Structure formats: C-alpha cells, structure tokens
Amino acid sequence: MSLHIVRNALYVDVADRVRDLIFSRALPADGAKIDEVELCKVLNISRTPLREALKVLAREGLVRLIPRHGCFVRELSEQDLDEIFPVMALLEGRCAYEAALKATAQDFDKLDALHAELERCASNGKPDEYYEVNYRIHELIQNLAGNQWLSGPANDLRKVLRLYRQRSVSVPDRMAQSYAEHCSILAALKLRDAEAANALMQSHLLRQREALRQLASNATSQKGGTAVAHSAT
C-alpha cells in the first residue's frame, strides 16, 4: 500500500503568506496598491502563483482587483462596517447558541485556558496579543457549534473584519470591557443557556462596532484640531 502526500498548490501557500502580511500590516495601508513586482521578490516567487493567490484573497474580500489598474488592499468604509457587523453579530450569536448546547467538559477546559490567557493580556495592556487570543476564542466557539453552514460565512466575514476589528481594543478601557463581555458569554455557555449566549455574543460584536466608531470619531476630531492649530500659526 503506497501513501501519497498531498501538497497544497503553490498559490494556496502564497495566499496564506500574503494574508498574513495584510493582517500584520506589513503590506501598504488600507486602500493602497500592492506592488506585485516587489512582493514577488520578497516571497521569491513568479507572478503566476501571486496572481492566483490574489484572486483567492479577492474572493475573501481582503483585496480588490481592478482590471488594468492592479490590486489594492481592501479599504472598508464606515457604511461597510455598519452593514457587516450586524451580520457578523447574527452569525456569531448563532455559533454561541449552538455551542452552548453541544460543548463538552473538555471544550470548556479549552475555553477556560484561553480566557485565562485573555485576562493576562488585558491586565498587562497588550492589545495585539489580546486580539489574537480573542480571535482564537471566537474561532473555537464557532467550531464548537459544529455547523458547516455557519462556518463558511463566519470565516469569510471574520477575515474581512480582521482588517479593522483589532483596532477596537485600542480604544481606552475597551480591553477591560471586552474581557468582561467574554466572561459573561462563557458563563452563559457553561449554564447551557443558549438564548443568553446568543444575545451576549451579539451585544459583544455590536459593542466592538461602537468602539471602532468612537475610534474613527476621535481620529476625525484630532485631524480637525490639527488643522485648526495649523491655521492659527
């Protein structure tokens, strides 16, 4: 009996690497054009697998491919965020609902360990680390729901929102609030209270949207203040 090792097509690996570059902000800022020639040099690949990889990322909503103009990192407007977050709240709320009914004692042990890590990140004021653990918790709850029809849409939107969602924890006191919300969700899951888990998860997502809105408002105010200061000199 012979065993065949199945390897991913090169463009799949390239898509993974470019996705990581986008999430780590190693690529240009939102809306900026991707320098494909330079990226090929960095990744030591030809243009063909890169172009195929960019098509994958375009389907995921992370980049925009504009014929004869190139590829651009996705830039979400405030309206985009207003439309996406309520949908994501519904999806993740349903994940929490189903997870509350299906999770095992071993699953709760995993959630407890992640929440302990989350608390450490919040206490130490480490937003980047906090966000990564937070991301893993949301993924785990989705996996515990065990619903393939939820997983696809949730995964796609989670990737898009990762472009912005991480910024919400940079709002003053948001990490502490987010951690408290997570504790409430965990408590509802352990009580097998599916309705409460659903409602709390939806509220958690919508509060993240409010944090991003506050961040955008603060940035606008700061720009306005800078403009006034310059005009007065």
N, C-alpha and C positions, 0 to 999 in steps of 0.2 A: 504494500500500500504506500503510495507516494503522497507526500503532503506538499501543497502548493502555497507559497507565501504570497498573499495578495498585498500589493503595494498601491498606495494612492497614486493617482495620476499626478504628474508634477504640478499642474496648475492648481490642484487642490491644496497641496503643501504651500504653494506660493500664496494662495488666497489666505491661508491661516497666518502666514508671516506678515502679509500686508495688513490684515485685520488687526493683528497685534500692534503694528506700527501706528495705525489710526487710533486705537484705543489708548496707546501710551503717549499720544500727541507727538510722536517722532516725525510724522508727516505734517505738511503745512496746515495752518489753521483752517477752521470751517470755511468752506466755500472756495478755498484756494485750489489752483490747478496742480495736479500731480505731475512732477517731472518724470515721465516714464523712462527716458534715457538714463537719467541719474539713478532711478530706482533699480533698473536692470543691473547697473554697475554694483550697487550696494548689495543686491541679492545674488549677484553672479549668475544671472540667467539671461536668456534671449527674450526678445519682445513677444514671441508667440505665447509662452506659458503665462507671461504677465497679463497680456490682453485677455486671455481666457479667465484668469483669476479675477480681473477687474469686472468681467461680466458676472461672475458669481457674486461679487460684492455689490454690484449694481442691483442684482435681484434681491439682495438682502436689504437694500436701501441705504447702504453705507457710503456709496459714491454715486455720482451722476456721470453717465457717458453721453457727451454731446457730439454728434457727428461733425467732423471737420474742425472741432474745437478742442477736443481732448477729454480727460477725465478729471473730475473735481470731487473733493471730499464733501460729503453731504452737509448742507447747512440747513438746519431746521428753524423755521420762523416761530414766533410766539403763537401764531394761529395753528401751526403744525403741532406744537406741544399741547395746546388746548384741545386738539382733536385726538391726539394719540393717547394722552394719559388716561382719560376716562375709559377708553377701550382696554388699555392695559390693566386698569383697575378691575374691570369686569373679569378679564381673563385670570388675573392672579387671585382675585377673590374666589372664583370658582375652583382654582387649584387648592386654595386653603380649605374650602368647603369639603372637597373630596379627600384631601389629605387627612382631615380630622376624622373621617370615617374609616380610613384604610391604614393609617400609620401604626407600626408595631412598637413595642417597648424598645427594641434596638434602634428603631428610627428616632425615637425621642432622645435616646442617648446621643445620637449624632447631632441632633438639633441642640441639645444642651451644651455639647462641646463647642459648637460653632457660636452659640450665644455667649459662652464664657470668653471666647476669643474676641467677639464683638465688643463686649464690655471693656476688655483691656484696651482695645483700640480707641474706644470713646474716652476712657479715663485718661489715656496718655495723649489725647489730642492728635491722633494720626488719621486724618481724613482719607488718604489714599488707601491705607491698609484697611480702614473701616469699610470703605466702599467695596473692596474685594471680598471681604468676609460676608458683607451684606448681600452681595451678588450670589455667593455660594449658597446662602440660606434660601434665597428666592428660588434658585435652581433646584435645591433639594426638595422644597415644598412642592414644586411643580412635579418632580419625579415621583414623590410620594403619592400624588394624585393618580398617577398611573393612567392618564387619559391621553392617548395619542392625538386626539382631535384638539385638545387644548395645547399640547406641547409644541406643535408646529407654529401656530400663530404667536404663541407666547415667546418662543425662541426668537422669531423674526423681529418682533417689536422690541424685545429686550436688547437685542444688538443695536437697533437704531437708537433707543433711548440711552444706551451706554455712552453715546456721544455727549449727552447733556446731564444725565441723571447724577453722575458722580459729583457735579458741581454743587448739588443741593446741600451736601454736608458741609460746604464751606460757609454757609450762612450761620451767623452766630447762634449758638445753642441748638442748632439743628441736629447735631450728632446725638446729644443727650435726649432730645425729643424722639428721634428716630429709634434709639435703643429702647426707650420706654414703650414705644409702639410695638416694637418687636416682642418685648416681654409679654405684652397683652395678647398678641397673636399666639405666641407659644402657649400661654395659659389656656386659651380657648381650644387650641389643638389638643392639649392634654386632657381637657374635660370632654372631648368629643363633641363640643358644641359647634357644629358645622356652620350654623347661621351666624353665630358671633364671629367665628374665624373669617368668614366671608366678609362681613361688614367691617371688621377691623382692618383686614387687608386692603379693602377698597379705600377706606379712610387714609391708611398709611400711604398709598400711592398718590392720592389726591393732595395730601399734605406735602409730598415731595414736589408736586407741581407748584404749589403755593410758594415753596421755598425758592424754586427757580424763578418764579415771577418776581419775588422780592429781590433776588439777586440781580435780575435784569433791571428792575426799577432803581436799585442802588447804583448800578453802573451808569444808567442814564443820568441820574442826579449828579454823579461825580463828574461826568463829561460836561454837563451844564455848568457846574461850579467852576470847572477848569476854564471853560470858555469865558465865563464872566470875569474870572481873575485875569485872563489874558487881555480882555478888552479894557480892563481898568488900568493896565500898565502903559 
